[in-house]
Amino acid sequence: MAKASAFLGVSRGPFLILPVTLVVCGAGASAYHHSFSWSHTALALIGLVALHMAVNIFNEVSDFKTGIDLETEATPFSGGSGTLPSGSMTPRTAMIFGVICSIFGGAVGVFFLVRIGWPMVPLVIAGAFLVLTYTNLMARIGLGEVAAGLGLGALPVLGTALVQTGRIGSAVVVASIPAFLMTFNLLLLNEFPDEVADRHGGRRNLVLMVGRTWAARIYVAAALAVPVVLAVGVWMTILPPLALIAAAPTLLLLGAFTWAWRSPETDPPIPALGANVIWNLATNTILGLALLFAAIRY
């Protein structure tokens, strides 16, 4: 029997903070439009965490079978958990665990589909497609970063708002754009240390398709677009001025920007990888809380 630590490892436990911040962002944006339900928010969080676990597990199994995990030099933020290569869990057990997580998350989606109705249909279909195809399709045809940005960025923000009362306001749409860009970048920066292993494992991502220099520049452009989107949202009066404080965590990326312009041929420094994660989590959380506070205040 695999130990509890193996289940936590193969599901990439530390990375499950991301869906929490996405739900905070979506719920805060929905509350800004005076639409909020504690019970629906909690259930959405449970479902999203289960689906995130499923994606992580399927990815770990695929990377083990294709040999990617056996070649990559793992960092705290990339390269897999090492659970399967160490023998702590068999691929078969991991697959069963992943299927259970996906069924559980899918059941939450079906509940909201029945409760909310037709507006949920596109979201449920898109979510199911991304969960089932990310590892063995999207990441192999050059759409891995986009799929991650949608499945673990924009769609959870939109979905969390939608399950409140079946509506998506303009503030929710704007809040979903930084979420997309940040998860896109979260994956993109982590692909640099895995370049050789990903190439041998049959993946196609931006680092492999456009080269390290241009991929690094795309990273910088996507990161800088986050505060721009927030500023435009405030300028158009879609977001409250308080939302601008969510741009502050972008300052954490100065180290990553320096690396991107000076030495993208090398792997990103570990502090830059860590700052990339903190930027993502902090921006989602701060934006959601800012919108919630603005809703309460006004």
N, C-alpha and C positions, 0 to 999 in steps of 0.2 A: 504494500500500500504506500502511495506517495504521501509525504508529509505535508502538513498545512503550508509550510514555507515554500514547497514546490508549486502548489496551486497559486500562491501569491506571486511567486516568481514568474511562472509562465503567463500569468495574466498581467504582468508588469505593474504590480501594485502601486509603486510610487507615482506612476503616470496617471493613475485614476483620479488625481486631483483635478485634472483638466476638465472632465465633464461637470464637476461641481461648479467650477468657475463659469462655465458656459450656461449652466442653469441659472446661476446668480445673475448673469448678464441678461438672459432672456426674460427672466421673471421681473427684474428691475425695469427693463424697457417696457414690458407689458403693464406693470404697475403705473408707469408714467402715463399710460393711456387709461388708467383707472380700471384695469382688468387684472385681477389677481385671485388665486385660490391656493391656500397652503397645501391642501390635500393633493391637488393636481400637480403642484410644483414638486412635492415630495415623490409622488409616483413617477413623474417624468424623470427625476433624478435617478431613481432606482432602475428604470428601464434603460436610460442612457448609459449608466455605469455597466450594466450587464452587456449591452451591445459593444461598448468599448472593450470590455474584457474579451468578448468573443473575437473581435478583430485582432487584438493583441495575441491571443492564443493561436488563431489560424496562421498569423504571420510567423510566430515562433516555430510552429510545426513545418511550415513551408521552408523557412530559412534553414532549418535543420536538415530536411530531406534534400534540399538543393546544394547543401554544403556551404552556404553563406556564413552560417554561425561558426563553422569550423575554420574559416579563413580570416574572418574579421578580428581586429584587435578592439575589444570592447572598451568603451568609456562609460562613465556613470550615466551617460545620456544616449548612447547609441551602441549598436553591436549585439543586441539581444541580451537576455537575462542569464544565459548559460545553463538554464535548468535542464534542457534536453541533452546537450552535449555532455553534461556531468553525470547523466544517468539517474538523476533524482526523480525523473518521471519519464514514462515511455510515451512515444508519439501517439500511440493509440489512446492512452488515458487522457492525454492533452486534447485530442480531437473530440473525445466524448464530452469532456469538460467544456470545450468551446461550443459544441452543439447545444448543450444544456443552457449555456449562457445566452446563446442566440435565440433559443426557443423562449426563454424567460423574457428577454427583452422584446421579442416579437409579440408575446402575449400582452405586454403593456401597450404596445402599439395598437393591437386589435381592440383592447379595452377603450382606448381613446378614439379609435375609428368608429366604434359603436356609439360612444358618448357624444362625440363632436360631430360626426357625420362626414359628408363628402369633402369638406375642406382638408381633412386629414389624409385623403387617398394619395395625393401626389407625394406627400411627406413619407408615408409608410412605404410606398413603392420605392422611392429613392433611397430611403434608409436601408431597406432590405437588400437592394441591389448593391449598394456600396459595401455592406457588411460581407456579402457573399463573394464579391468579385475583386475587392481591393488587392488582396495579396497575389492571386494567380492571374489576374487580368490587368487591372488598372496600373499596377506598379510595373507591368511588363510591356506596356504600350505607350509609356511616356506620360501617363495621366495620374501618377501616384500622388504628386503634390496637390493637384487640383482635387482629387478624390478625398484626400485628407482634409483639405481646407473646407470642403463641403460637409463631409460626414462627421468631422470632429471640430467643426467651426461654425459655419453659417447655419446649416440645417438644425443643429441642436438649439441655437438661439431662437430661430424662427419657430421651431417646434414647441419649445417651452412656452412661448407666448401664445401659440395657437391653441394649446391644450387648456389654457385658462378659460376662455369663453368662445373659442372658435374664430377669433379675429386677430389680424396682424396689423399693427399700426405702423406709421411711417418711422417712428423712432426705433422700432424693432428692426425694420429693414436696414436702417443706417447702422445700428449696433451690430448687425450680423456681418457687415463688410469687414471691419477690423478683425472679427473672430476668424473669418475665412483667411485673411492675409496672414495672421499670426500663426495659425496651424499649418498653413502652406509653408511658412518660413521655419516653423519648428521641425518639420520633416526635412526641408531642403538643407539646412545647416548640418543636420545629423547625417546627411548622405555623404558629406565630404570624407569623413574618416573611413566610411565603408565602400569607397569607390572601387577598389580592386575586387573585393568580395562580391559586390553587387554585379560587377561586369561578368565575373565567372559564373555567378548564379543566374544569369539571364535576365536581370532587371534592366529597365530603361528609365532613367530619371534625368533631370536637368543637368546634373553634374556630368553624366555620361554623354548626353546628347549635344550640349552646347559648350562643354568644357568648363574647367574650374573657374577661369576668369569671368566669363559671362554669367555663369551660375551665381558667382559671388555678387556680381553687380545686380542681378535680378533680386537677390536677397536684400540688398541695401534698398533698392527701389520699393520693394514690397513693404519693408519695415517703415520707410519714410512716408509711405502712403497712409499709414495708420493715423498719425496725428493730423494729416491733411484731411482725411475723411471726417474726423471728429470736428475739425475747425469748420469745414464746409457745412456739416450738419448743424452746428451752432449758428453759423452765418445765415443759413436758410430757415432758422427758428424751428427746425425739426427736433433738435436736441437743446436742452437748457444750457446756459453758460457754464454751469457747474460740471458738465460733462468734459470740459477741457482738461480737468485735472487728470483724466485718464490718459492724457498724452505724456504725462511726466515719466512713466516707466520707460519710455523710449530712450531716455538718457542712459539707461543701463547698457545700451547696445554700442556705446562708443568703442569698446574694445573689439567687438565683432566688426564694426565698420572699418576700424584701422586695419585689422587683419584682411578684410575683403579687398581693400584698395592696395595694400602694400605686399601681401604675400599669400594670395589665394592658392598658390601652388603647394603650400603646406597645409596641414590639417588645422582646423580652428583650435585655438587654445581652449583648454578645459574651462577656464573662467568664462570665456565667451559662450561656450555651449550652455553653461549654467545660467548665465545672464539671459540667454535666449529663452530659456524655460521660465525664469522668474518674470521676464517682461510679458510673456504670454499670459501667465496666471494672474499677475497683478493688474494688467490692463483690463481683462475681462471683469475681474472682481470690482475694481474701482469704478468702472463704467456702470456696472449693474447697481452698485450701492449709490452712486451719484444720482442715477435716474430714480431710484427708490426714494432717496432723500428729497429730491425735487418734487416727486409726486406727493409725499407727505406734507412738504412745506407749502405747496401751492394747491 
